[in-house]
């Protein structure tokens, strides 16, 4: 009974050593640097959320993800990202959400994201049933004078 327990523990330790070796041999890793700036003047955006999602080779987003925050210079970084496709989303209050897929294929990469101001909002129905910009509303026509 005791020898069976020792064998089971030994097999478990070998399995855990193999798992550790497999993690070490996942392949090449990249150090990513992000810079987030305003599109219209190039000034940094602090406290922007940079969200990283692994993507399968078929383009499907995997479960989970990782969120980073930019510093006062609009910069953030992460080391040890495996080579392959990666979906990057950047969110900051007062700016359009950015999203793009990147192929991570170098030991070190810098990704600069230029966030834009929000565009005008659209109404679901315009005067003729077409989508219409809410900012483009025409003032109502003046009422005709009352009959005399």
N, C-alpha and C positions, 0 to 999 in steps of 0.2 A: 504494500500500500504506500509506504513512504517512498520507495523507489519510483513508483508510478507518478507520484506528486513531483519528485525531483525532475523526472523526464519532462513532464508537462511544463514546469517552470523553465527548464532549459530550452524547450522548443519555443516557448513564448518569448524568451530573450533573443533567440535567433531571429524570429519573425520581426521583433521590434528593431533589431540591428539592420535587417534587410530594408525595412520601411525607412529607416533613417538614411541608409545608403541610397535608396531610390529618391528620396527628397533631395539629397546632395547632387544627384545626377539628372535632375529635371531638364538640364540643357542650359543654354546660355541665358543670362539675365541682363537686364538693362537698368540703368539709373536714369530716371526721368526727371526733367526740370520743367516746370510750368511758369509762364509769365502771363498774367491777365491784365489787359489794359483797355482803356476806353477807345473805341473805334475813331471817334471824331477828334481826339487831341493826343492820344498816346499816353495819357497819364495812368498810373497804376490803379487797380481796383483792389482795395484791401477787404479781407474777410469774405471773398468770393468762395463758393463751394465748388471744388473740382472733384467730380464723382467719376470713378473708374470702374468699368464693368468688363469682365472678361467676355469675349465673343468667340463662338465656335467658328471653325473654318467655313461653315455654311452661312455665317452671318447672324446666327441666333444668339441673343444675349443670355449668358449664363446667370443662374441665381446668385444673389449676393452682390457685393461691390465694396468699394472703399471710398470714403470721403476725406478729402484734404481741405484745408482752409489756407487762403493766401495771407501773407504778412503785409505790413505797411507798404512794401515795395511791389505788391501784386505778385509775389513769388511763393511757390511751394515746390516740394520735391519728394520723391520716394525712390528708394533703391531696391533692387532685387525683383523687378517685374519680369516675368518670363517672356521670351520672344513670342510673337504671334499677334493676332488682331486684338485690339483694345478699343472699347467705346469710351469716349471722354465727353462728359457733360459738364458745363460750367453754368452756375446759377448765381445771380447777384441781384439784390433788390434794385429796381429802377432800370434794369437792362433786360434785353431779350435773352432767353435761354439759348445756350450754344450746345450743339451736339455734333460730333463727328467721329468716325472710326479711323484709327491709325494702325499701321502695321509696325509693330515694334521689332526692329531688326538690326539695331546697332547697340554697342555696349553703353553708350550715353546718348540721350536725345533731349533736345529742348523743344518744347511746344509753346508757341506764342498764340494766345487767343485774344482777339479783338472783339469786345462786346459792343453791340449796338443799342441805341435807345429804342424803346418800344415804338412800333409803327402805329398809325392811326387805327382805331377800332372800326370794325365793319358791322353794319346792321344786317340781320338775316333777310330782311325784306326792304327793298328800296321802293320808290314810287311806282316803278313798273314791274315789281316782282324780282328784279335782279338784286344781287348783293350790292350794297352801297356803303361807302365810307361814312361813318357817323359824323365825321368832321366836315363832310361836304354837303350838309343839309342846306337847302336854299331857304331864304326867309319866305314866309307866306306872302302871296300876292296881296296887294291892298284891296280891301273890299270896295265894290263899286258904290258910287254915291247913291243915297236913297232917292227913289223917284219923287218928283215934285208935283 
